[in-house]
Amino acid sequence: MALTNKSVVVTGAAHGIGRAYSERLAADGAAVALLDIDAKRNQEVADAICKNGGKAVAFEADVRDFASFRSAVDQAAKAFGTLTGIVNNAGMLNVVPITRCNFEDIPDTEWDESFRLNTKSAWYGCKAALPYMRMSGGGRIVNISSIGGRLGVPHLAAYCASKFALTGLSQSVRAEFARENILITTVYPGLMRTGSIFNAWFKGQHRSEFTWFAIAGSMPVITMDAERAASRIVNAAEHGDPELVVGWPAKLAAAAAGVVPGLTAAATGIANRFLPQPSDDVEGEESHSGWQSASDWAPSTLTRLSERAAARNNELP
């Protein structure tokens, strides 16, 4: 199903990879409805797409709230006459080491917020868009999970749990929707240079946590730029692929987790020994964004690619 001349909703469209998806879809000829809680920057993305000859409309929406989500989808369908696809991209990354070495110290709010935004919002998107896809005789749903939805990563317990849940949701409903020619593609991105790392949230030794994330997310060999990733994702959606793992390190990790799970578990355990240790001070209990966690190493020359991506993809403060 070519998405040219089709209408597609993208959530989290004002920033990061969501902006790249939207621009790619519009460049390919799709009409794009941009949904984001950041109304100002969302409109700026829509204006830029239209200025470049594409078709886009922007709607403010909180995808954690079904009424808000459905209202925006209904407005998009009214603007375009119908809807053919939705990219459930909105999400959050919260890096939470086991504070003070006690698992129970991770507050319920960390889990609740992760599941509301990373999992439940995708379910809301499917519910809101499904009636319009049925009327169109079919459609495409793209759920953006993570390599953390295939492989548990230290310091990302709440994030990985919510992304694993999204993976299960996608695989389950794909089987049910397929008979109506509505196909779901689950995407597992690895490290991408989108600039979003600066707006992730960190606890514990937040400066050290941010430093290793920022440097790893800026290395050209093991990361992929947002535009290239968006192109692959759009292609997978058009073909109705069940899943797409983005980036060779992520593919290697996913394969290892399936073939040699014991070895993979041992490797992640070893990796955890080199990560920042939990903090014993009060500040370690508080969340800090990447922008609030600067150190001598990040931002620095080592993170220049991520900084450029942040400027390009609306991830600046």
GIPEUR-V405932 format. One record per residue. N is the residue number from 1. RES is the residue in three letters. PSI is psi in degrees with one decimal (999 if undefined). OMEGA is omega in degrees with one decimal (NA if undefined). Layout:
BEGIN
N,RES,PSI,OMEGA
N,RES,PSI,OMEGA
END
This chain:
BEGIN
1,MET,100.2,176.1
2,ALA,137.2,-177.8
3,LEU,2.1,174.4
4,THR,131.5,-179.1
5,ASN,14.9,174.3
6,LYS,168.8,179.9
7,SER,132.7,-172.7
8,VAL,138.6,174.3
9,VAL,136.4,174.9
10,VAL,124.5,177.1
11,THR,153.8,-175.5
12,GLY,37.7,-169.8
13,ALA,-12.2,-174.5
14,ALA,-14.5,-171.9
15,HIS,159.4,167.0
16,GLY,-139.0,-176.3
17,ILE,-27.7,177.5
18,GLY,-39.1,176.6
19,ARG,-41.4,180.0
20,ALA,-41.4,176.1
21,TYR,-49.4,-175.2
22,SER,-45.0,-179.5
23,GLU,-39.1,179.6
24,ARG,-44.8,178.6
25,LEU,-44.6,179.7
26,ALA,-38.8,178.6
27,ALA,-29.6,179.0
28,ASP,-1.7,175.3
29,GLY,5.5,178.5
30,ALA,151.4,170.4
31,ALA,126.8,-170.3
32,VAL,129.0,173.0
33,ALA,117.4,-176.3
34,LEU,122.2,178.6
35,LEU,129.6,178.0
36,ASP,153.9,177.5
37,ILE,-18.8,178.1
38,ASP,88.0,-172.6
39,ALA,-40.4,-175.6
40,LYS,-52.6,-178.2
41,ARG,-28.9,176.7
42,ASN,-42.3,178.4
43,GLN,-35.3,178.0
44,GLU,-39.8,178.1
45,VAL,-43.4,178.5
46,ALA,-43.2,179.9
47,ASP,-40.8,179.8
48,ALA,-40.2,179.0
49,ILE,-45.4,179.9
50,CYS,-37.6,178.8
51,LYS,-31.2,179.4
52,ASN,11.7,175.4
53,GLY,2.5,178.6
54,GLY,179.9,179.9
55,LYS,120.3,-178.0
56,ALA,146.1,173.1
57,VAL,148.4,-176.5
58,ALA,138.2,177.6
59,PHE,132.0,175.4
60,GLU,130.6,-179.3
61,ALA,143.5,171.6
62,ASP,104.4,-173.2
63,VAL,-6.1,174.4
64,ARG,-12.5,-178.8
65,ASP,118.1,-173.1
66,PHE,-38.8,-179.8
67,ALA,-43.8,178.6
68,SER,-43.5,-179.8
69,PHE,-50.5,-177.0
70,ARG,-37.9,178.5
71,SER,-43.6,-180.0
72,ALA,-40.3,178.2
73,VAL,-41.1,178.1
74,ASP,-40.6,178.3
75,GLN,-38.5,178.7
76,ALA,-43.6,179.2
77,ALA,-37.1,177.5
78,LYS,-39.5,-179.3
79,ALA,-37.5,-175.6
80,PHE,-11.8,-177.5
81,GLY,-24.0,179.0
82,THR,178.1,174.4
83,LEU,139.3,-179.0
84,THR,-19.0,-177.4
85,GLY,163.4,175.6
86,ILE,136.7,174.6
87,VAL,107.8,177.6
88,ASN,89.6,-172.4
89,ASN,-26.3,-175.7
90,ALA,135.8,179.9
91,GLY,179.3,179.5
92,MET,149.1,175.8
93,LEU,118.1,177.7
94,ASN,118.4,-178.0
95,VAL,108.8,-174.1
96,VAL,96.2,173.5
97,PRO,161.6,-179.8
98,ILE,91.8,-173.0
99,THR,133.1,-179.6
100,ARG,21.2,176.0
101,CYS,14.5,178.0
102,ASN,117.3,-178.0
103,PHE,-36.1,-176.2
104,GLU,-7.6,178.3
105,ASP,-13.6,175.3
106,ILE,116.3,-173.7
107,PRO,155.0,179.2
108,ASP,-32.8,-177.2
109,THR,-33.2,178.6
110,GLU,-44.4,-179.4
111,TRP,-47.3,-175.9
112,ASP,-45.6,-178.0
113,GLU,-39.0,178.3
114,SER,-45.9,-178.1
115,PHE,-35.4,178.8
116,ARG,-44.1,-173.7
117,LEU,-37.9,-175.0
118,ASN,-23.6,-175.8
119,THR,-57.8,-172.6
120,LYS,-34.1,-179.9
121,SER,-34.5,178.0
122,ALA,-38.6,175.8
123,TRP,-42.2,176.3
124,TYR,-41.7,-179.7
125,GLY,-43.0,177.8
126,CYS,-45.1,-178.8
127,LYS,-40.9,-176.2
128,ALA,-38.0,-174.5
129,ALA,-22.7,-173.8
130,LEU,-45.6,-178.9
131,PRO,-37.3,-179.4
132,TYR,-35.8,177.1
133,MET,-37.9,177.4
134,ARG,-42.2,178.9
135,MET,-26.5,179.8
136,SER,-6.1,179.7
137,GLY,13.8,178.7
138,GLY,177.3,-179.9
139,GLY,-175.4,-178.8
140,ARG,136.0,174.6
141,ILE,128.6,176.9
142,VAL,119.7,176.5
143,ASN,118.9,-177.6
144,ILE,101.7,175.9
145,SER,-129.7,-177.7
146,SER,159.5,170.5
147,ILE,-23.8,173.3
148,GLY,-3.4,172.6
149,GLY,1.5,175.9
150,ARG,-21.3,-174.1
151,LEU,126.1,178.9
152,GLY,132.8,-177.0
153,VAL,130.8,178.7
154,PRO,143.9,178.0
155,HIS,4.9,-178.0
156,LEU,37.9,-173.9
157,ALA,-51.8,-178.1
158,ALA,-42.0,179.2
159,TYR,-49.9,-178.4
160,CYS,-40.7,179.1
161,ALA,-43.5,-179.2
162,SER,-34.4,179.3
163,LYS,-34.5,172.6
164,PHE,-40.3,178.5
165,ALA,-40.4,177.4
166,LEU,-39.0,176.9
167,THR,-46.9,179.2
168,GLY,-41.6,177.7
169,LEU,-48.0,-177.0
170,SER,-46.1,-177.8
171,GLN,-35.0,-179.5
172,SER,-50.7,-175.5
173,VAL,-20.9,175.0
174,ARG,-44.2,-179.3
175,ALA,-34.4,-178.1
176,GLU,-36.4,-176.3
177,PHE,-19.8,-172.2
178,ALA,-34.9,-177.8
179,ARG,-16.6,178.0
180,GLU,14.6,-178.2
181,ASN,31.6,173.8
182,ILE,106.7,-172.8
183,LEU,140.0,-179.3
184,ILE,130.4,174.3
185,THR,122.9,176.3
186,THR,125.4,-175.6
187,VAL,133.3,179.6
188,TYR,84.7,179.2
189,PRO,143.4,168.0
190,GLY,-145.5,179.3
191,LEU,126.6,179.1
192,MET,147.3,178.2
193,ARG,84.4,179.7
194,THR,-14.9,-175.1
195,GLY,-5.1,-176.6
196,SER,-18.6,-179.5
197,ILE,-28.6,-179.4
198,PHE,-19.1,178.9
199,ASN,10.0,170.4
200,ALA,168.2,-176.7
201,TRP,138.2,-173.5
202,PHE,144.1,174.1
203,LYS,-177.8,-178.7
204,GLY,-136.3,174.3
205,GLN,76.2,-167.4
206,HIS,-32.9,179.7
207,ARG,-42.3,178.3
208,SER,-40.5,178.4
209,GLU,-46.3,-179.8
210,PHE,-38.6,-176.7
211,THR,-49.5,-176.7
212,TRP,-31.5,175.6
213,PHE,-45.4,-176.5
214,ALA,-42.1,-179.8
215,ILE,-45.8,179.5
216,ALA,-37.9,-178.8
217,GLY,1.6,-179.2
218,SER,-3.8,-176.1
219,MET,122.9,-172.7
220,PRO,-29.3,-176.1
221,VAL,-37.9,-175.4
222,ILE,0.3,178.3
223,THR,164.2,179.7
224,MET,139.8,179.4
225,ASP,155.9,-172.2
226,ALA,-39.5,-176.7
227,GLU,-42.3,178.6
228,ARG,-41.6,178.1
229,ALA,-42.1,-179.9
230,ALA,-39.9,178.9
231,SER,-43.5,-179.9
232,ARG,-37.7,-178.6
233,ILE,-42.8,177.6
234,VAL,-41.7,178.8
235,ASN,-42.6,179.0
236,ALA,-38.3,179.2
237,ALA,-43.7,-179.7
238,GLU,-37.4,-179.7
239,HIS,-6.8,179.2
240,GLY,28.6,-179.8
241,ASP,138.6,179.7
242,PRO,-36.1,-179.2
243,GLU,160.8,177.6
244,LEU,123.2,173.7
245,VAL,124.1,-173.0
246,VAL,118.5,176.7
247,GLY,138.0,-176.8
248,TRP,-34.6,176.5
249,PRO,-38.5,179.0
250,ALA,-39.8,177.8
251,LYS,-41.6,179.1
252,LEU,-43.8,-179.6
253,ALA,-42.3,-180.0
254,ALA,-41.1,179.0
255,ALA,-42.7,-180.0
256,ALA,-40.7,-179.7
257,ALA,-31.9,-179.8
258,GLY,-34.6,-173.8
259,VAL,-43.6,-178.1
260,VAL,70.3,-176.1
261,PRO,-34.5,179.2
262,GLY,-44.1,178.8
263,LEU,-39.0,179.1
264,THR,-42.3,178.5
265,ALA,-40.1,178.6
266,ALA,-39.2,-179.2
267,ALA,-41.6,179.3
268,THR,-31.5,175.9
269,GLY,-40.5,177.4
270,ILE,-43.3,179.4
271,ALA,-37.2,-178.4
272,ASN,-28.5,-179.7
273,ARG,-22.5,-178.1
274,PHE,-5.6,179.3
275,LEU,160.3,177.9
276,PRO,141.2,-179.1
277,GLN,157.2,178.3
278,PRO,150.5,-177.9
279,SER,144.2,178.0
280,ASP,-1.2,-177.9
281,ASP,168.5,-176.8
282,VAL,-36.9,-178.3
283,GLU,-30.8,-179.3
284,GLY,-18.3,179.0
285,GLU,-13.4,-174.7
286,GLU,149.3,177.4
287,SER,138.8,176.8
288,HIS,139.1,176.4
289,SER,167.9,176.3
290,GLY,-38.4,179.9
291,TRP,-23.8,179.8
292,GLN,4.9,-172.8
293,SER,29.7,-177.9
294,ALA,149.0,177.7
295,SER,-176.5,178.4
296,ASP,-23.7,-175.9
297,TRP,-22.2,-177.3
298,ALA,123.2,-3.5
299,PRO,148.7,178.0
300,SER,-173.2,176.9
301,THR,-31.2,-178.2
302,LEU,-17.2,-177.7
303,THR,17.3,-175.2
304,ARG,-40.3,-177.8
305,LEU,-39.0,178.0
306,SER,-36.5,178.1
307,GLU,-42.6,177.4
308,ARG,-40.3,178.1
309,ALA,-37.5,178.7
310,ALA,-41.2,178.9
311,ALA,-38.9,-178.1
312,ARG,-30.9,-172.1
313,ASN,26.7,174.4
314,ASN,34.6,178.9
315,GLU,5.3,176.1
316,LEU,154.7,-179.0
317,PRO,999,NA
END
